[in-house]
Amino acid sequence: MPEPEVITNVCAMREVVQAKRALGKTIGVVPTMGALHAGHLSLVEKSIEKCDVTVVTIFVNPTQFNEKGDFDRYPQDLNKDLSTLAPLRVDYVFAPTTDSIYPPEDCLTIDVGRLGRILEGRFRPGHFAGVATVLLKLFHIIPADTAFFGEKDYQQLKVTERLVRDSHLPIRIEACPTIREEDGLAMSSRNRFLPEGARENAQSIYLGLQHAQCMVDSGETETEKIIQKLRQQIQTSGGSIEYVAIVDPETLEPVQTIRQAVVALVAIRIDSLRLIDNLLLQPKM
């Protein structure tokens, strides 16, 4: 199948979407930073299934990186991404330049409050301000009906939902399940940078999360005990823990006693590579 039409101009992208909406078409958008993998494609497929027109954005957003080295080594290959999308029925790819998204003397920054300062926000200060700012810009450029996000970046998903709610944007956020490798590792563009021999260490995240669910299945309700076991499993494998938390699925507030569904969130470092994952823990009713 042919590759999607690539649009780089902000005004042209907006005009295309507005024209499609005037014809009564529903628009789905999948925001990405490229380096597409099966996790991204699952979001694209969901958009194609549910919407008449699908737009995939490919933009490596500099304002959400805390470390310049991390930004510099982020893989960028638009031609490869277009080839990856070619088998799907994607209508448009929006691939703007940095200057078009952040024009000279750009003054817009979105503060998402406490939700952007806890967990990931503690270790990546300013990250969610960058995420929220670029998403607000993209949602104005592409006035879609639905935007599709993966649950793998759970806190980002909640920040996006809050952004849309608080700014009264007429767009629906649809959460899609995490896609995993055969060994359980959550798919991420960062996985390609795993040091040689470190794959088994990375697997400890999902194995630990699964063990946490087993503890809940066995009737454990004290989150501190579950967190301790999860930390032990990760540390035994050689991973360096940044945080392990069990929180309310909506507010991300810590939970001490499990009475309903909660989310376990984990962030670790393997050498210089940072990996995150999460799992919804469901108690027996």
N, C-alpha and C positions, 0 to 999 in steps of 0.2 A: 504494500500500500504506500501511497505517497506520503512524504513527510509533511507535518503541519505547516501552515503559513506562519512565517516569523515576522513579528512586528516589533520594531525598536522605538518607535516614536510614541510619546505619551498621548498626544492629541489623536493620532490615528487609531490607537488602541481604544480609546474612549468612544470615538465615533463609530467604530465597528460594533462595539457592544451595544451602544444606544440604537443603532440601526436594527440589530437582531431583536432587541427587546421591542422595538416598534412593530415588528412583524409578529409579536406574540411568542417569541422563542424564550425558553428558560435558559439561563446562563449558569454554568458551574465553573468555579475557579479552583485551581490547585496550586497554591504558592509553594515554590521550591527554591533551593539554591543550587540546583543542578546536581551533577554527579549522581544521576538517577539510578535507582536500583528497584528491586521488586516491591519494596515497601511503598515507594512513590507510585509505582505503576498500579498498585492496588487502589490508591486514592483516585488516580486517573480513571480507572475502570469504573469505580463507583460513580464518578461524575458523569461519565458517558452513559451509564445505565439510567441515571436519574434526571439528566438535563439534556436539552436539545443541542446546546453548544457548549463545548469545553475549552477553557483557556488554561494553559499551564504557564505559570510565570517562572522564569529562570533568572535569578538575580542574586549574586553573592553580596549580601548586605554588610558593608564594612562596619556599621555602627553597632552590630551585635557581637563583635569579636572583642575579647578582652586582651588577647595577646596578638601582637602584629605577626609573629611567626606562624600562629595558627591560621590567620587570614591568608598569609603569603603562600602557605602550602596547601590551602584548600583546593581540591581538584576542579579545574574549569576547562571544559571541553564541550562547547555548544554543539559542534557537529556530531560528536558521539551521543550526546543527549537526544538530538533530533533523530538519529538512527534508532536509538532505544525506543522512542515514541512511535516510530513509523508503523509498526504492526498494529497499533491502536488507532481508533478513529478520533484523533485529536484535531480540533479545528484550527486553533491558534496557539502559538507560543509567544509570550511577551517577554522579550529579552532586552530591557532598557540599559542604557549606559548609567554609570554612577552619577554623572553630572545632571542627567535628566531627572533622576529621583531626588538628588540632593544638589539643587542649583547653588551657585555662588551665594554666600551669605544666608544660606538656608537657616531658619531660626526655630523650626518646629521640633520639639522633643516631647514625647508623651511619658508622663510619670504614672505608672500603674499602681503606686502605693505599696502597701505592705506585701501584697501578692507578688510583687516583683523583687522584694528584698529578702525573702525567706528561701531556704533550701538552695536551689540553683542560684538565686540572687545573692546569697551570702558569698558564694565562691566565684561568681561572675558579676561583679557590681556593674550596673549599667546595661547588662545584657538585655533584660526585658524592656527597658526603655527603647533600645534599638529595634527589638522585635516589634513592639507595639507601634512605633513611629513608622516603620516601613510598611507594616500591614495596613495602617490607616491610609497611607498614601496609595497603596495598591488597591484597596477597596474603593477609593474614590475614582481611581483611573479605570477600574473594571467594576462597574456597578452590577455585580452578579447577584443571582438569587441565593446561591448556596456556595459556601467555601468548604473544602474538604481537608481535614487535618488528621494525622495519625495520633493514636493514644500513646505511642512510644515517648513522645515529648509531652508528658502529661501536664506539667506545669505551664508549658507554652500554650497548650490547649485551653487551660483555665484562664490564663491571661488574655487570650484572644476572645474567649466568650465574654469576659468582663469588659474588654475594650469595646466590643460591639454593643453590649448592653448599655454601657455608660455614655457612649457617643451617639446612641439612637440610630445606628446604621441599619438600614433595611436589608440585612443579609443574614441568612441562617448558617450557623456553624454545625457541620456534621462531623462527628467523631468516628473514626474508623479503627478497627482493631490493629494492634501491633503485628507486623509480619516478622517471622523469625527464620533464622537459618535452620538447617536440619538438626544442628546440635543445640538449638534453643536460643542462641545468641540473637538479640534483637537486631534487625537489619539497620545499618547506619553507614553513611558515607565514610565514617571514621574507621570502620572495621578493616579497611584495606591497609591501614597504617599499624595494625597490631604487630608488635615485634615477633620475630621468628620464635616459635615455641611457646608463645603466650596465649594461644587460643584456649588451651585447657584452663588457664587462670581466668580468662574472660567468661568461660562457661559457668564459673562459680556463682555469678550473679543470678542467672535464671534458676540454677539448681537450688540456691538459697531461697529464692522467692517461692519455688515449688514446695520446699520444705516448710516454709512459713504457712502456706495454705494447708499442708498436712497437719500442722499443729492446730490450726483453727478447726479443721475437720475433726480432730480428736477432742475438741472441746476447750482448747486453751483460749482464754479471753483477755489475759493480761499482755498488753502489747510490749512491755519492757522485756518479758521473757522471750517473746518471739524475736524482738530486735537483737537481743544478746546472742541467740542461736544463729541468726542471720549474719551478724558481724563475725562470729567465730568461723563460720563456714567460708566466708570471703577471705578472712585473714589467713586461714590455713592454706589457701590456694596461692597466697602471695600478693593479693591485691591490696592496694593502699586505699583505705576507706575515707571518703570525704563526708558522706552522711548516709545514715540509714534511718528512715522515718516511717511511721504508720500514721496516716492522717485521714481526716474527713475528705471524702471525694470531691466536695464542692468548695469548701473554704480552705482546705489544706491545713487546717488547724490540727495539732497533735491530738491523738486519741489515746487514752489510757486503758479503757476497757472496751472490748469489741462487743457491741450489741447489734450492729447492723454492718452492711458492707463498708469496708475501709480500703484505702490504697497504701500499699507498701512501696516506698520510693528509695532507690539506691543510686549512689554515684561513687565510682571508684576510679583510681588511676592505676594503669599498668605501664610502668616506666613513665614516659611523658604523655601517654595517650589517656584521655578521659572518656569513660563510658557511663551511660545512665540507663536505667531500666525501671520498670514498675510492674505491679500486678495487683489487680482488684482481688481482695481477700473476702470471700463470702462465707459467713458463718451459717451453720445448719439452722434452719428455722423449725 
